[in-house]
Amino acid sequence: MTLRRRGDKATISIQEHMAIDVCPGPIRPIKQISDYFPRFPRGLPPAAGPRAAAPRDAPAPTAAASAGRRSPSDGARDDDEDVDQLFGAYGASPGPSPGPSPARPPAKPPEEEPDADGYESDDCTALGTLDFSLLYDQENNALHCTISKAKGLKPMDHNGLADPYVKLHLLPGASKANKLRTKTLRNTLNPTWNETLTYYGITDEDMIRKTLRISVCDEDKFRHNEFIGETRVPLKKLKPNHTKTFSICLEKQLPVDKTEDKSLEERGRILISLKYSSQKQGLLVGIVRCAHLAAMDANGYSDPYVKTYLKPDVDKKSKHKTAVKKKTLNPEFNEEFCYEIKHGDLAKKTLEVTVWDYDIGKSNDFIGGVVLGINAKGERLKHWFDCLKNKDKRIERWHTLTNELPGAVLSD
């Protein structure tokens, strides 16, 4: 763009008018709109100062003029030198300049711009972190989960705080049957629980195929509790009898796989002891306890009891039943029954153990069952054979209850 003079009056084209710098001082057209309208101090940039300060009728000190080949008309043409070249000297970096030239605004590196959604996308910042430790006690078939503390939880209440608690689930499995939870701490985003929650009846097979889901929630008295964040730990990452500590960022809620076979749905665990007594000439069956039973009542609990049968039972006299434990999913029975039978006949027998929910005024609900005997598989078969091989030795094993029991009559 050039500035043309007709006498003493300057005319500016409409294209140049759209690129006028409106800073104080003389009107100066600039190269492009994309130059972001750099605002100079009054006067020209330092690099162009000496040339702009020269008399209007003096020729510019170019290499051709010093050689004496410039005509008067060439000098006049230099007087009307394109203003853009003066501003070009500001952006270029010619040899040594009389003073430090200011930095160009467009030369800012793009990486200096803040990431608009960098904080929002960080789950550690948005949801918080959770500190906990896990210990698998292989000898006692127990998984101990110590919930230590959380930091920087997401505010859930109107006062900018939360009422957090932690709940645990073992996946896959019925969520109500194996849910454990801590106490609720009020009005805090940095709670410290230091609580240990224990799953009983955890086998080596569980440690290979199950995952522990740890969720942090906000408790509300007058509406549904709100989810804050969760993390999941595959139990195969743990070493037996070795405590592992975690400090993990909470994540958004992940979908639970519901494609598992419902016909083999887990309904809890039961601890059974077997012993063949030479003195009593019979099989002693101990019902020690159950853990994480499925909830069958509207209050979220069950009223469980256990029945045992030694089949085939021609005389219908092999039924034994424990006492009913009210409103619990983790009952302790510690009851023992004796079946008078010769040791050699045990190989032909099958022990059926079923757990029921007691209801008043209606039929009792079947919770789950397990079969031990010659036709069983896995741990159930091994438990039965260990009993036959080791007379007068009490052998305890945890077994998984399922909602289907082949050959059993599902009514009380």
N, C-alpha and C positions, 0 to 999 in steps of 0.2 A: 504494500500500500504506500502511496506517495502523497505528499502534501503539495499541491500546486498553487502558485500565487498568480493572481491577476491584479497587478498593481499592488495595493496594500491589503486587499481583501482575500481571505482564505476560504476556499470552498471544500467541503468534505462530502464524499459520496455516502449514499445510504448504507452501504456495506461497512464503510469505516465508522459511520455514526453508531452502528450497533456494537462496535468494539471499543467505545470510548471509555477510558479510565476516568472515573468520577472523583478521584482523589483531589485534594486541594492543589492548586498550582495550575500551570498552563495545560490546555487540552492536548493529550497525547494519544494518538491511536496506537494500539498494540497489535501484535501479530494475529493472535487467535483468541477466541473466547476461552479455549481450553487452557490458556495460561493463567486462569483463575484470577485475573485482574490484579497483578502484583502492584502494591502501593509503594512507590518510591518516596524518599524524602524530597523536599522542595529542590528543584533543579534536576539535572541529569545524573545518572549513576557515575560513580567515580571514574570508571574506565572510559566514559565518554566525555568527562568534564573538560579536559584541555581542548578537545576539538570544538565543543559547543561554545567555549569561552572565546574562541578566536573571532576577530572582526569579520563582519558579514561580507565585506568586499575583499578579504584576503583569501588566496587559494589555500586549499588543504595541503599539508606537507606530505605529499605522496612521493613515491620513488620516481615517477615520471616527471614531476615538477622539479625535483632536484637535478634532473638531467637537463633541464632547460628546454624541454620539448613541448610544454603546455602552452596553449594559446589563451588569450583573454576570454574567449568564449568557453573554453574548458574550465577556467576558474569560476565563471559565472554558473556553469552547470554544477560544479562542486558545491556552490553556495546553496543550491537547492537539493542537496544530497538527501537521499531517502532517509527518513527518520527511523525507519525500521533497522537500518544498519547500525544506528547509534544504540538501539536497544539490543541488537544482536551482540554488540560488544559486551553487554552486561551478562548475557547467558554464556558466551564463549569463555575460554580460558586462554587468552593470548599470553605472551611472554610475561615478564614481570610487570606488575601494575603498581601505581604509586601507593596504593593502600589496599587493605584487605577488602575484597568484594563480598557483599552479603550473600548468604545462601539462598537458592531459589526455593520457593515453597513447594513446587511440584516435585522436587528432588527427594522428598521424604520417603524413606523405604516403606513399602506396604506392610511389612511385618510389624511395624510399630503400632498399627491400629489394633485396638483391643478386640478380642473375640467376643462377639455379642452374646453367644449362647454357650460359652465355655463353662461357666459356672452352673448354668441350669442343667446341662447334660451330665454333670458329675454327680453320680448317685451318692458318693461319700459326703458331698456337701449338702445335697438335697434331703437325704434320708437318715444319715448318721452311720456310726460304726458300732459294732458289738464285740465285746471281749468275752470269751468262754473257753472251757477246756473239756475234753472228752477222755474217758478212761474205760476200756473194756476189761472187766474182771472175768477172765476166762474160766477160772475155777468155780466161781459162783454164778456164772451165766448172767452177769449183770452189766449194764451199760450206764455209767455214771456221767451225768451232764451237769457241769458246774457253770451257772450263768453268773458272770462277774459284774459287768457294768456295760453301759452304753454311753456314747458321746454324741453330742450334736444332733439329737433326734429332730425330725421335722415337727414344727408346732402344729397341733391339731385342734386346740381349743381357742375360744375367743380371747383369752388372756395371753395368747402367744406361747402357751406351754402345752403340756400333755400329761396324761395319767397312764404311763406305759406299764405293760406286763409282757412276759415272754411265754409263748406256748410251743410245745414240741409235738411233732408227729413222725412216725416211722412209715416210710413209703417203700413199696406199696403196702396197703393195708387199710382197714376201716378207720377213718379219721377219729370217730368218737371213741373207738375201742382202745386206741393207744395214745390219746392226747394227755399230755402233762403240761402244767403251767405254773408260773411263779406267782408271787403276790403282786398286787398293784401298788405302784408308788405314785403319789399325788403331786401334781404341779411341778414337774421337772422335765428338762430335756437332757439331763445327764444323770440318769438313775444308777444306783449301785445296789444290786440285789445280793450277791454272794450266796446264792441258793444252789443246792445240788438236787437234781431230779434224777430218779433212777428207773430204768427199764429192767424188769426182771424177765428171765426166761429167754435171753438172747443167746442164740447158738452160733457156732462157727459158720453155719450156712447163712444165717441172717447177716453176719458181718460181710459176707461176700456179695449178697444181692440186694441189701436194703440201703436206703438213704435216709439220713436224719434231716428233717425240715425244721428250721428254727425261725419263728415269726415273732416280730415285735408289733404289738397292737396298742391302741389307745382305748381305755375303758370309758364308756359313757353310761351314766345312770338312766337316762331317759330315752335313749335310742340305741341302735345297734353299735357295737364296738367297731372302731375303725382300724383298718390295716395301715401300718406304717411302712414296714419293709421286712424282707426275709433273706435267709441264706440257706444253702443246702450242702450237706457234707456226706459224700459216699462213705459208708462205714469201712469199706475195704482200704481206706487210707490209714486206718488206725492199726497199731501194733498191739497184740495182746499184752495186758498188764503194763502198759506204757502210757502215761498221761501226755496228751498233745494239746497245746495251747493255741488258740486262734484269736486274731484280731481282724475282723472282716467287715468290709463295707456292705451295708444292707442294699438289697436290690428290689426292684419292683416285683409285684406278685407274678409268679410263673404258673402256667397251667399245670394241673395235676392229670397224669395219665389215667384215664378211666377205661382203658381197653382191656384191663386184666380180667381173667376168667372169673366171673361171679360165682360159678359153681364151686370154686375152691377158695372162696373169700375167707380170709382169716377172721376169726371171731374172738381171739384172745389166746392166752397160754395157760397151761396147767402143769403143776409140778407133781409128779407121781413117783412113789417109791414102791419097789417090788422086792420081796424076800421070801424064799422058800424055807420054812422053819422045819427042821428035822424033828425038833421036840414036839411041835404041835401037829406035825404031819399035814401041813397045809400051806397055802399061798397067802402071804400077808400083803394086802394092797393098801398103801397109804395115800390118802388125798391130802397133800400138804397145803397148797394154796393155788389160787388163780391170779392172773395178772392181765390187765387191760381188756377186760371182757367187753363185748358189745353192749351198748345201752339199749334196753328194751322198753323202758318206761318213759312216760312223758316228761319226767323230771330230769332226764338225762342219766339215770342210773338203772340198776337192776337189783333184784332181790334173789341172788343166785344160791343154788344148792347143786350137789353132784350125785349122780346115780351110777352104780357099777353093776355089770352083768358078766358072768363067766359062761360063755356059750361053747357048744350047745348045752342048753339048759332044759332037760326033759321034764324035770319035776317043778320048774318055775320057782325055785327056791334060792336062786343065786343073786337076787336083787338086794342091793344095799344102798342106803341113802344117807347123805350128811344132813346136818342142820342147815336151816336157811339163814343167810347173812343179809341183813337189811341194808338197802340203799348204799351199795358199793359196787365198784368194778374191779376191785383188787381184794377179794376176800381171803382170809386165812382160816382154814378148817382144822388141820392137824388131827385128822381122824383116820383110823386104821380098821380094816375089815379082814376077816379070816375066812378063806375058802378051804374046807377040808377036802384034800385030794391027794392022790399018790403022785409022787414026783414024776413017774414015768408017763402019767396021763396028761401032764401039762402040755406036752408037744402037740396034742390034738385039740387043745382048747384055745379060745380067743377071748381076750378081755376087752369089753366095750365100756368106755367111760363117756358119759354125757353130762353136760351142764345145762341147767334149766333156770328160768326166771319164774319165781313164784308170784302168782296173781290170785287175789281174793275174788270169788264170785265168777270166775271164768277160767278157761283152760290155761295151764302154764305154757310159757313160751320156750321153745327150744333155742338155746344160744349157740351151742357147738358141741362137737364130739371128737373122739379119737379112738382108734382100734389098735390094740397091741396083740401080736400073735404070729403064728407061722405064716399067715398070708399077708402080713403087713410089709412095709418097705422102709428103707432108710433107718432113721433113728428109732422108729417104733419097733422094727424087727430086731435091731441090735439090742435094744433094751430088754426085749423078751428073751433072747438067747443068752445075754449076760446073766439074767436071773437064773436060767436053767443050769448054766455052767458053774455058778458060784452059790452053792447051798449055804444057808445061814449068813449070807452077806446082804446087807441092805443097799440097794442101788437106786439112786434118785436121778431122774431125768426130766427136763422140760419138754413138753410136746405142744404143738400148735393145734388149736381147735379149728375145725372147718365147719361150714354150714351144711355139709352133706355127710351122712354116715351110712355107707352101704350096709344093707341088711338090718338096720335098726328101725324100730317103730317110733316115728317121731310124734309120739303123744305120751302123756304121763298117765 
